[in-house]
């Protein structure tokens, strides 16, 4: 079991979950309420014209960036 108690950990898992939801939307899955793509665009200030695949690419890069920053933190 993983416990995310630090704000940085909570933020990481939030973005990772958002990435997963956008990935499923790209595959054709739908959900009730607001689409994850819309949530991601609003949270990160991305343009409304940005396609789902571009939002997914952005979120993948964001997650990788956060992982790299965490590894740099640990190795110091």
VENTAWO-V448721 format. One record per residue. RES is the residue in one small letter. SS is DSSP state (a for helix, b for strand, c for the rest). Layout:
BEGIN
res;ss
RES;SS
RES;SS
END
This chain:
BEGIN
res;ss
x;c
x;c
x;c
x;c
x;c
x;c
x;a
x;a
x;a
x;a
x;a
x;a
x;a
x;a
x;a
x;a
x;a
x;a
x;a
x;a
x;a
x;a
x;a
x;a
x;a
x;a
x;c
x;c
x;c
x;c
x;c
x;c
x;c
x;c
x;c
x;a
x;a
x;a
x;a
x;a
x;a
x;a
x;a
x;a
x;c
x;c
x;c
x;c
x;c
x;c
x;c
x;a
x;a
x;a
x;a
x;a
x;a
x;a
x;a
x;a
x;a
x;a
x;a
x;a
x;a
x;a
x;a
x;a
x;a
x;a
x;a
x;a
x;a
x;a
x;a
x;c
END
